Structures are given as structure tokens and as C-alpha cells.
């Protein structure tokens, strides 16, 4: 995710920036829909890890942790729009994105141990 911001900032043509942002939103929608389609509490760690690196929050969706997954995705989109309207600096945006991504990654990879039903 932070690399996408660096790529976005390196291009100064607004029409290309809008094209990249539209592509990013399409990537988010496709990854979220794939994650929801394959949501299962016992998904493999490699699947969760791969999708989590692509779009933070999607690994939680695959693990059927819907609320943390959607919260992560929505918070990243909100941070992106706040930056787009120049209310945050690039450094603050990158730090917020990095922190949210790392928290989401840690949450999706560490599986909660549920007690067996008696």
C-alpha cells in the first residue's frame, strides 16, 4: 500500500493519477469480492497472507472476521480521500497507511483459538 502512494505521488499528471486511483479501487473491489467468496474460518495462512499484502483487510475477510476486515479497508480509503483533499501530508498518510496495514496483517495472521463445543 505505501508503494502505491509513492507511485501516485511521483506522477504529476492529474488524469493519470485519477486512472491509478480508479485502478486501485478496482483492485480493492476484486480482492474483497474474492475474499468474501472464499471466506472460511480455516483458510490457509498463505492465502490470507497473499491477499492481505495486496489489500489490507482482505485476509480478515477470508478468515470470516468481517468487521475488522471492512474497518481496515474503509479506514484506508478514508485516509486516502483525506490525503487527496490535502488535509494530511504525504508522510502522515504513509505512516497511517503503514500502521493500519501492519495491524491488519498481524490480526489476520494470528488466529484466535476457540474452545471446542462440548
Protein Blocks (a to p, Z undefined) as FASTA:
>chain_A
ZZmmmmmmmpcbfklmmmmmmmmmmmmmmmmmmmmmmgcfkbcfklmmmmmmmmghjlmm
mnopaklmmmmmmmmmmmmmmmmnopacfklmmmmmmmmmmmmmmmmmmccdddddZZ
